[in-house]
């Protein structure tokens, strides 16, 4: 008799618990996320509108239930705007917590070292999830790096972030400049770094190239850097052909074949390592360099040695069928 009574009581409790669970599911609803899905909360959205959007999208069974669950189990923190990723197995509480934490989906755009501003602009304009029109940023104002952004973020704010990063790094590097630096201002260091960035063949020779152009600046030699000829023609884009003699002899603020000293402004956006190399250039006596056929350069202290190296380079190009 006692066992039978216990069984009846246990069964009753089970039925009661099932009823409570059913009532809870009915009143509070439940999450039904079946696949990884992005979910956008526009700025200024209320929790009520978000709950309704979740229900309409089929991610929860009841907007009213979600709101009731939020009142009972959620914190008082406001929900954040942005794009969130819903994943299978999430509960309503998980969803609410994610919305309140601001754990949004972050996308990334990479600006390689030496990418000129016109190409930075094109890359940002091609990012369809960014918003707003912007002008081409000032050359040399962007620090090459990988930057995170959110859906709907403005291009202007992302450019501002890139420029702030350059300002900060340039100031840090300037504070650590060596005594053998060849220029007198941060601006000049940035301009010289932009030339070095475009002339470096391999990362291993970055400091050597920085030292070479620093030597030329100190001695008052023309830099004679081909990228400074090309920049006013293409604004940093590839020329796609050989440089013409008329372009070599052109007189303008950039062409370092017809002017002594630095160009009037940067010719690309140099990276951290190149800026650091210009701030602390390698100590040597090289004044000349020419391609060596391996992707790098041969360096020389004298014009005679340089001319011999040029001859070897031309011979190699003839062997490759690149010259007559």
N, C-alpha and C positions, 0 to 999 in steps of 0.2 A: 504493500500500500504506500509506504514511504517512497519507494523507488518510482512508483507510478506518479505520485504527486510531484516528485522532483522533475520527472520527465515532462509533465504537463507545464510546470513552472518554467523550465528551460525553453520549451517550445514557445511558450507565451512571450518570454523575453526576446527570443529570436525573431518572432513575428513583430514584436514592438520595435526592435532595433531596425528591422527591414523597413518598417513603416516610417520610422524617423529618417532613415537614409533616403527613402523615396520622397518624403516630404522635403528633405533638405535639397535633393536634386531638383525637385519641382520648384521650390522657392528660390534657391540660389543658382540653379543651372550648373553647367559644367563646360569646360573647354573642349573643343573638338578640332584641334590643329592636326591636320593629317599629313602635312608636308612642310618643309622649310619655306616660309612665305614672308616677303617683306610687307610691313604694315606702316603706313605713313600717318603721323599725327601732325596736322598743320599747326602753325603757331596760333595761339589763342583758343585752341580747342578746349572744350569742357569735358569732364569725365563722362557726362551723360551722352554727349555726341560721339565720343570715342566708343562707348559701350554699344551704342546703336550701330556704328560702323562695323564693330566686331561681329555683331549679330547678323547684319546684312551680308557680311562676307562669309558667314558660316563658321567662324572661329569659336563662337560660344553659342549655347542654346538659348540664352535669354539675357537681353540687355538689363532688364529689371533685376534679374538674379545676380548679374555681375555687380551691379551697383549696390545691392544689398550685401553681397559678400564683401565688397570693398569697405562698406561701413562697419561691418562686424569684424573682419579679419585684417583689413588694410591699415596702413599708417596714415597720418594726416599730411604726408608730403604731397606736393602737387605733382601732376604728371608733366613730363617734359615733351617739347616738340621735337620732331625728328623722325627718321626712318628706323624702325626696329625689325628684328628678324624673329618671327614666331617659329617654334620648332615642335615637332611631334612630342607628345608626352607632357607638355607644359600644362600646369593647372591654371585656373583663373588667378590664383594668388601669385603664381610665377609671372604671369603676364602683367599684372598690376605692378608688381615689384620692379619689373624691367622698365615699365613706363615711368615709374617714379624715380628710378636711378639714373635715367638718361643714357642708358647703355645702347646707344644708337649704332646702326651700321656705318662703318667708316670705309670710304673708298680712298684710293691713293692715286696721285699723279707724280711722276718722276721727271725731274729736270736734270738732265745729265750735265756734267762739267763741260763748260765751253759751249753750251747752247745759247745762241744769240736771242735777244729779246723778241724778234719777229717770230721766231720758231716757238718760243715760250707762249707767245700770244696765240699762235695757231693751235698749239696743243690744248690750251685752256678753252679756246672757243670750240674745240672739237669734243670737249667733255659735256655731253648732253644733259647731265644732271646738275651742272652748275648753271647759275642764272645771271642775267645782266650783261650789258655791253661794256667793254673796257677799251681803252686805247692801248697801243703797244707800250709796255713799260720802258722806262729809261734804260738804255744799255748799261750793263754793269750793276744794276740795282737789285738783281735777283740772285739769291744764293742757291746754287744747284744742290738739290736734295730731293728726298721723297716726302711729299706732304699729304696728310690726311684731310679729307673733306667729307661733308655730308650732303645728301640729296637736297637740292634747293639752296645750297650756300651760294653766295654771290661770288662772281669771279673777282670783283674788286677787293673783297675781304681776303681772298686767298692770295692775291698779288700783294696786298698789304702785309700779310704774314711772311711771304717770301722776302719782301724788302726789309722788314724788321729783322729777319734772321741775318740778312747780309750786313745791315748796319751794326748789329750786335757782334757778329764774328769779326768784321773788319776792325772794330774798336778793340776787341780782345787781341787780335793779331798785332795791331799797331803797338799796343802796350808791351808786347814781347819782342819787338823788332830788335835786330842786332845792330851793332855799331857800324857794320859794313854795308848797311842798306844804302842804295844808290839814289833814293828820292827823299824829298823833304816833307811830304804831306801824305795823309791817308789817300786822298784823291789820286795823287800821282802813283802811289803804290797800287791802287786798283787798276789804273790805266795800264801800267807796266805788266801787271799780272794778267790782264786780258790779252796782251800781246804774247806773253810767254805761253798762256794756255793754248793759243792757236798754233804755236810753233812747236810744242812738245810732241815728239814722235812716240815715245813710250814713257810710262810713269817713272821708270828708273832714272831717266835723264832730266826729270823736271827741275831739280835743284841746279844741275849743270847749265841748263838753258837759262834759268833765272840768273845765274852768275855771269853768263856770257852777255846777256842784254844789260845787266847792271854794269859790267865793265864798259860797254859802249856808252851808256849814259854818263858815266863818270868821266870818260875821256873825250866826250863831245863828238863821238862818231855818230853818223847816221845809223839808225837801227836797221834799215833796209829789210824790213819784215814784209813778206809778200801779202799776208792777210790784211795789212793796213792799206794796201792798194785796192784790194777787193771790197773792203767794207763799204766805202761810199757808193760803190756801184750796186751792190746787192743787199746792203744793210745786214750782212752776216750770212745770207744764204749762199750755198755753193755757186761758184761762178759757172761751172760746167764746161769750161774751155780754158785754153791757155791765156795768160795775161798778155795783152797787146802792148807793144812798145809805147804807144800813145798814152796808155794807162800808167805805165811805169814812170813816164815823165810828167804826168799830170800834177799840177800844183794845187793842193787843197789842205785842209786841216788834219787829214789822216795819213796821207802818203809819206811814209818815212824814208822813201827814196829821194824825195825832193825837199824834205824839211829835217832839220836837226832836232833831236830831242823826241819827246813822246807825242803821240797823236793828241788831238784836242780833247778826246773823250774815249772811254772804253770801246773796244770793238767786239766784245762778247761778255758773257757772264762767267768769270773765272770761279773755280771751285776752291774749297778750303786749302787743299794741299798746295795749290799753285800760289795762292795768296801768301801762305806761310813761307814758301820758298823765296818769294820776292822780298819778304820782310827779313829773311835770314839767308841770303844767297850763298851758294857754294863759293869758297875762296879759291880761285884759279886765275890764270891769265888768258883764257881763251877769248878770242874776239871774232872767230869765224866758225861756221858750221855748214855742212852740206849733207844731204841724205846719203846713207850708206847702203841702201838697197835692202835692209832688213826691217825697215820700219822706224829705225832710229837715225842718228846722225853721227858723222865723224867731226870731231872738234879740233881746231888748230889755233895756235897763238899768232902765227905769221901768215901774211898774204901768200907767200910762196908755198907754204904747206897747204894752204887752203886751195890754191889753184891746182895743185897736184891731186888733191882729193876730189875736186870738181872734175878733173880729167878722168879719174877712175869711175866716178859716178856716170859720166857721159858714156864711157866705154861699156859699162854695165847695161845702160839703157839701150845702146845700139845692139848689144847681144840679145836683149829681150825683144828687139823689134819695135822699141818705143821711139827711136830716133833714126834718122837717115845717116 
